[in-house]
Amino acid sequence: MSERTGVGIVGAQFAGRFHAQIWRTLAEAQVVAIADLSPDACEAFNADYGPMRTYTDLDGLLMDSEVQVVDLCVPNFLHARMAVAAMEAGKHVICEKPFATTLADAELVLKAQQRTGARYFYAEDWIFAPALVRAEQIIKEGGIGRPLFLKGKECHNGSHSPYARTIEYCGGGSMIHVGIHPIGYFYHLMGMPERVTGCCNGGLDGNFIHTDFEGEDWGLAVLHYPGGQRAVVEGNYITSGGMDDRIEVYGSEGVVKVDLTFGSPLSVFSKPGIAYAVEKAEFTQGWTRPAVNENESLGYRDELTHFLSCIRNNSAQVPATTAEAGLAVLRIVDAIYQSNREGRTVSIV
Ligand SMILES: NC(=O)c1ccc[n+]([C@@H]2O[C@H](COP(=O)([O-])OP(=O)(O)OC[C@H]3O[C@@H](n4cnc5c(N)ncnc54)[C@H](O)[C@@H]3O)[C@@H](O)[C@H]2O)c1
């Protein structure tokens, strides 16, 4: 395949923008179209990343014959229905997390993928974050012996997206929205847990801070693996000072720790503050650890590069990015919520 692969992004705000920033660095791809409900958002996106065609609904973008890959950067509740429509229109799909907001919707996506034979890529960026790739290599070479206990979290001060505030649009609260990153990465490393124990805030007045969020603003879970290993995963919206993404893996002969967001080689002290330090930092005066390039350090660049290569070369994708994997990760999240509701440990398999 020599011509550039045509990409159509759906969703012109936060995630759509960082995807576009990466696509334009990849010589073998071209963003040929953007779709968003808001014409203003489409125009602003086109001005920043175009020229490209703009659509105010998915249908227009799906009828665009130059769009070969639909890159879904829309609110969670749209992931399943848009992925199904895109695959049925003969497009390949890249979809942001989560795979869907309900297991019933998730099954529909998997069936559509199997029926159409389209390529589907579940975009869990942590799998591609360079520091986490290096941690995985060290673990796999036996550098810390047998992994016994893992800890992982993504925490910040609350999603900026209005769609993240309702369970209907988000699928839950901080666990499905941000805790899903360590869950997806640990699925990649360890496979499926057999049981989970979840503990989450109750949403609205049952939250610590975000009483306007229907879903929880703090969630924690223990994942129990068949080999006896355990993982603790956390997603919270009560963390000030910038997004805090970390993992720790304790093995029989060592330990590996990754600090994805505050592990920057830069330390800055600024009296007036700087334009940007790290995602979700409230202010930047005083000491900060500014990210060098989040598109790279959080894995987005290598993720989209891998997906593009799989499409162009018809080659195998990282297993934890398939539709089956997206569904499996959602099953873990769903079991965490069930465990929290029922106050007991829940079996998954
Ligand atoms: N991997 C990551 O680290 C990461 C980070 C941020 C967001 N995300 C994911 O990306 C997705 C989008 O999040 P965001 O932060 O960009 O949200 P956002 O609210 O900033 O943007 C969503 C955009 O979708 C548009 N939209 C809504 N309904 C639409 C429709 N029917 N058709 C077309 N456009 C529609 C909105 O107008 C808005 O412009 C979410 O699923 C989120 O989980 C992933």
The ligand as an SDF file (V2000), in Angstrom:
LIG
                    3D

 44 48  0  0  0  0  0  0  0  0999 V2000
   -6.8110    7.4650   26.4780 N   0  0  0  0  0  0  0  0  0  0  0  0
   -6.9010    8.5570   27.2170 C   0  0  0  0  0  0  0  0  0  0  0  0
   -6.0480    8.8280   28.0420 O   0  0  0  0  0  0  0  0  0  0  0  0
   -8.0800    9.4770   27.0310 C   0  0  0  0  0  0  0  0  0  0  0  0
   -7.9670   10.8060   27.4410 C   0  0  0  0  0  0  0  0  0  0  0  0
   -9.0730   11.6380   27.2580 C   0  0  0  0  0  0  0  0  0  0  0  0
  -10.2420   11.1230   26.7110 C   0  0  0  0  0  0  0  0  0  0  0  0
  -10.3040    9.8220   26.3370 N   0  0  0  0  0  0  0  0  0  0  0  0
  -11.5500    9.2700   25.7760 C   0  0  0  0  0  0  0  0  0  0  0  0
  -11.8760    9.9830   24.6050 O   0  0  0  0  0  0  0  0  0  0  0  0
  -13.2820   10.1160   24.4820 C   0  0  0  0  0  0  0  0  0  0  0  0
  -13.6270   11.5760   24.2950 C   0  0  0  0  0  0  0  0  0  0  0  0
  -13.2450   12.2740   25.4610 O   0  0  0  0  0  0  0  0  0  0  0  0
  -12.9200   13.8280   25.4270 P   0  0  0  0  0  0  0  0  0  0  0  0
  -12.2090   14.1200   26.6950 O   0  0  0  0  0  0  0  0  0  0  0  0
  -12.2900   14.1940   24.1400 O   0  0  0  0  0  0  0  0  0  0  0  0
  -14.4080   14.4260   25.4910 O   0  0  0  0  0  0  0  0  0  0  0  0
  -14.8460   15.9020   25.1500 P   0  0  0  0  0  0  0  0  0  0  0  0
  -16.1160   16.1210   25.8880 O   0  0  0  0  0  0  0  0  0  0  0  0
  -13.6960   16.8370   25.3410 O   0  0  0  0  0  0  0  0  0  0  0  0
  -15.1590   15.8470   23.5710 O   0  0  0  0  0  0  0  0  0  0  0  0
  -16.1680   15.0270   23.0520 C   0  0  0  0  0  0  0  0  0  0  0  0
  -16.5730   15.5820   21.6860 C   0  0  0  0  0  0  0  0  0  0  0  0
  -17.5150   14.6650   21.1110 O   0  0  0  0  0  0  0  0  0  0  0  0
  -18.5240   15.4390   20.4630 C   0  0  0  0  0  0  0  0  0  0  0  0
  -19.7410   14.6690   20.2790 N   0  0  0  0  0  0  0  0  0  0  0  0
  -20.6780   14.3560   21.2110 C   0  0  0  0  0  0  0  0  0  0  0  0
  -21.6660   13.6470   20.6380 N   0  0  0  0  0  0  0  0  0  0  0  0
  -21.3500   13.5070   19.3350 C   0  0  0  0  0  0  0  0  0  0  0  0
  -21.9860   12.8820   18.2240 C   0  0  0  0  0  0  0  0  0  0  0  0
  -23.1550   12.2540   18.3540 N   0  0  0  0  0  0  0  0  0  0  0  0
  -21.3840   12.9320   17.0170 N   0  0  0  0  0  0  0  0  0  0  0  0
  -20.2040   13.5980   16.8760 C   0  0  0  0  0  0  0  0  0  0  0  0
  -19.5630   14.2190   17.8900 N   0  0  0  0  0  0  0  0  0  0  0  0
  -20.1170   14.1620   19.1070 C   0  0  0  0  0  0  0  0  0  0  0  0
  -18.7150   16.6270   21.3850 C   0  0  0  0  0  0  0  0  0  0  0  0
  -19.3550   17.7010   20.6820 O   0  0  0  0  0  0  0  0  0  0  0  0
  -17.2730   16.9390   21.7780 C   0  0  0  0  0  0  0  0  0  0  0  0
  -16.6880   17.8290   20.8670 O   0  0  0  0  0  0  0  0  0  0  0  0
  -13.8940    9.5210   25.7550 C   0  0  0  0  0  0  0  0  0  0  0  0
  -14.3880    8.2420   25.4670 O   0  0  0  0  0  0  0  0  0  0  0  0
  -12.7320    9.4330   26.7210 C   0  0  0  0  0  0  0  0  0  0  0  0
  -12.8490    8.2990   27.5840 O   0  0  0  0  0  0  0  0  0  0  0  0
   -9.2360    9.0030   26.4720 C   0  0  0  0  0  0  0  0  0  0  0  0
  1  2  1  0
  2  3  2  0
  2  4  1  0
  4  5  1  0
  4 44  2  0
  5  6  2  0
  6  7  1  0
  7  8  2  0
  8  9  1  0
  8 44  1  0
  9 10  1  0
  9 42  1  0
 10 11  1  0
 11 12  1  0
 11 40  1  0
 12 13  1  0
 13 14  1  0
 14 15  2  0
 14 16  1  0
 14 17  1  0
 17 18  1  0
 18 19  2  0
 18 20  1  0
 18 21  1  0
 21 22  1  0
 22 23  1  0
 23 24  1  0
 23 38  1  0
 24 25  1  0
 25 26  1  0
 25 36  1  0
 26 27  1  0
 26 35  1  0
 27 28  2  0
 28 29  1  0
 29 30  1  0
 29 35  2  0
 30 31  1  0
 30 32  2  0
 32 33  1  0
 33 34  2  0
 34 35  1  0
 36 37  1  0
 36 38  1  0
 38 39  1  0
 40 41  1  0
 40 42  1  0
 42 43  1  0
M  CHG  2   8   1  16  -1
M  END
$$$$
